[in-house]
Amino acid sequence: MAQVLDVRTLPPPEPLERVLDALTALPNGGRLWVLHRREPFPLYDMLQTMGYSWRVRGREGHFEILIWDSGAPPTRAELSWNPPC
């Protein structure tokens, strides 16, 4: 099951810090859904360096980012899951 992290109301740099903290606690094969008010472009290079992949969906003001270990891709059902908003 995916963990959900809602950082929409946090001021910078807390969203980035919370995501990185959550990833260190993520179990092997775990997934992290991040709910964010903006697309976190600085996070993507860090994720790639750390061996994670991600998929983003959203629009201005509301983004959902699914993050997973690159060696354990998500299922189609996980990609279509709608995290609580």
Number of C-alpha atoms within 10 A of each C-alpha: 8 16 15 18 18 18 18 15 11 13 9 9 8 12 22 16 11 15 18 15 11 16 19 8 9 16 10 10 14 17 22 20 23 23 23 21 19 15 19 13 8 9 14 15 10 12 18 13 9 12 11 18 18 18 11 15 10 14 11 9 10 14 18 23 20 23 24 24 22 15 11 13 17 19 8 8 8 14 12 9 11 10 17 8 8
